[in-house]
Amino acid sequence: MQVYIIFYLLFGAASAYLAQKRGRDPFLWFCIGVLLGIFSPILLLILPSFETGADKEKKTAAAENPPPSPPPAEAEEASWYYLMDNGQQEGPVPLSQVKQLVSSGSLHAESYLWHDGMEDWKKLKECDLLARSEENKASTDPSK
């Protein structure tokens, strides 16, 4: 009799552990494991994983806040658009002004940029502008 109780408690514990790994309520599944025995872990393995509230929030936030669509194509070819840290889109501005914003620190490697001809918004570090602005600084720096 005691052996059966120990086995059912073990099945309850195993069910609680599996339930936690699969995003389900461990206490509820401990109780189900004690009642159903070996069938509870098998049932947990058959059921799909359950999404937690945090996972759902991440997915809905990503769906609700997609990257901004590119500005209209009527902008000049040399015009650049950028996103401020608060998500405000600015532009069109010439490339020289973008470089000034980088030098002043208003734009950083994680800032998004776009200009006519680009397929989608890219981070500044992906646009090669940081390397070009560093080269320009080195070539115009009289101390070197």
C-alpha positions as CSV (number, residue, x, y, z in Angstrom):
1,M,0.0,0.0,0.0
2,Q,2.8,2.4,0.9
3,V,4.6,1.6,-2.3
4,Y,1.6,2.6,-4.3
5,I,1.4,5.9,-2.5
6,I,5.1,6.6,-3.1
7,F,4.7,5.8,-6.9
8,Y,1.7,8.0,-7.2
9,L,3.5,10.9,-5.4
10,L,6.5,10.3,-7.8
11,F,4.2,10.5,-10.8
12,G,2.7,13.7,-9.4
13,A,6.2,15.2,-9.0
14,A,7.2,14.1,-12.5
15,S,4.0,15.6,-13.9
16,A,4.6,18.9,-12.0
17,Y,8.2,19.0,-13.4
18,L,7.1,18.3,-17.0
19,A,4.2,20.8,-16.6
20,Q,6.5,23.6,-15.5
21,K,8.9,22.9,-18.5
22,R,6.0,23.0,-20.9
23,G,4.5,26.2,-19.5
24,R,1.6,24.7,-17.6
25,D,0.6,25.0,-13.9
26,P,2.8,22.6,-11.9
27,F,0.5,22.4,-8.8
28,L,-2.5,21.4,-11.0
29,W,-0.5,18.8,-12.8
30,F,0.9,17.4,-9.5
31,C,-2.7,16.7,-8.5
32,I,-3.5,15.2,-11.8
33,G,-0.4,13.1,-11.6
34,V,-1.4,11.7,-8.2
35,L,-4.8,10.9,-9.6
36,L,-3.9,9.5,-13.0
37,G,-0.5,8.0,-12.2
38,I,1.6,7.0,-15.3
39,F,-1.0,8.5,-17.6
40,S,-0.4,12.1,-16.5
41,P,3.2,12.4,-17.8
42,I,2.2,10.7,-21.0
43,L,-0.7,13.1,-21.4
44,L,1.7,16.1,-20.8
45,L,4.1,14.8,-23.5
46,I,1.2,14.5,-25.9
47,L,-0.3,17.9,-25.3
48,P,1.4,20.9,-27.0
49,S,3.4,23.3,-25.0
50,F,1.4,26.1,-23.4
51,E,2.4,29.7,-24.1
52,T,2.8,31.9,-21.0
53,G,1.4,35.4,-20.8
54,A,4.9,36.9,-21.3
55,D,5.4,34.9,-24.6
56,K,2.0,36.1,-25.8
57,E,2.8,39.7,-24.9
58,K,6.1,39.5,-26.8
59,K,4.4,38.2,-29.9
60,T,1.6,40.7,-29.8
61,A,4.0,43.6,-29.2
62,A,6.1,42.5,-32.2
63,A,2.9,42.3,-34.3
64,E,1.6,45.7,-33.1
65,N,4.9,47.5,-33.5
66,P,6.4,46.5,-36.8
67,P,9.3,48.5,-38.1
68,P,8.1,51.7,-39.8
69,S,7.4,51.5,-43.5
70,P,9.8,53.3,-45.8
71,P,8.8,56.9,-46.6
72,P,7.3,57.7,-50.0
73,A,9.6,57.2,-53.0
74,E,9.2,60.8,-54.1
75,A,12.0,61.9,-51.7
76,E,15.3,63.0,-53.2
77,E,17.9,60.2,-53.8
78,A,20.4,61.9,-51.4
79,S,17.8,62.4,-48.7
80,W,18.0,60.3,-45.5
81,Y,15.4,59.5,-42.9
82,Y,16.2,58.4,-39.4
83,L,14.3,57.3,-36.2
84,M,15.0,59.0,-32.9
85,D,15.2,56.9,-29.8
86,N,11.5,57.7,-29.0
87,G,10.4,56.3,-32.4
88,Q,9.9,59.7,-34.0
89,Q,10.7,59.7,-37.7
90,E,12.9,62.6,-38.9
91,G,13.9,63.7,-42.4
92,P,14.6,64.1,-45.2
93,V,18.1,65.3,-44.4
94,P,21.3,65.2,-46.5
95,L,24.0,62.7,-45.7
96,S,26.2,65.4,-44.3
97,Q,23.6,66.2,-41.6
98,V,23.3,62.5,-40.8
99,K,27.1,62.4,-40.3
100,Q,26.9,65.5,-38.0
101,L,24.2,63.8,-36.0
102,V,26.4,60.8,-35.6
103,S,29.4,63.0,-34.5
104,S,27.2,64.8,-32.0
105,G,25.9,61.6,-30.5
106,S,22.3,62.2,-31.5
107,L,22.4,59.0,-33.6
108,H,24.2,55.9,-32.5
109,A,25.0,52.4,-33.9
110,E,21.5,51.1,-33.0
111,S,19.6,54.1,-34.7
112,Y,17.6,53.2,-37.8
113,L,18.2,54.9,-41.1
114,W,16.6,54.8,-44.5
115,H,17.1,56.5,-47.9
116,D,15.5,56.1,-51.3
117,G,16.8,52.9,-52.9
118,M,17.0,50.9,-49.6
119,E,14.7,48.0,-49.3
120,D,14.0,48.5,-45.6
121,W,15.2,50.4,-42.5
122,K,18.7,49.5,-41.4
123,K,20.6,50.1,-38.2
124,L,23.3,52.7,-38.6
125,K,26.0,50.1,-37.9
126,E,24.7,48.1,-40.9
127,C,24.8,51.1,-43.2
128,D,28.6,51.5,-43.2
129,L,28.2,55.2,-42.2
130,L,30.0,54.8,-38.9
131,A,33.1,53.5,-40.7
132,R,33.0,56.3,-43.2
133,S,32.6,59.0,-40.6
134,E,35.5,57.5,-38.6
135,E,37.7,57.6,-41.8
136,N,36.7,61.2,-42.4
137,K,37.6,62.1,-38.8
138,A,41.0,60.4,-39.2
139,S,41.8,62.1,-42.5
140,T,40.8,65.6,-41.3
141,D,42.4,65.3,-37.8
142,P,45.7,67.3,-37.9
143,S,47.1,65.5,-34.8
144,K,47.6,62.3,-36.9
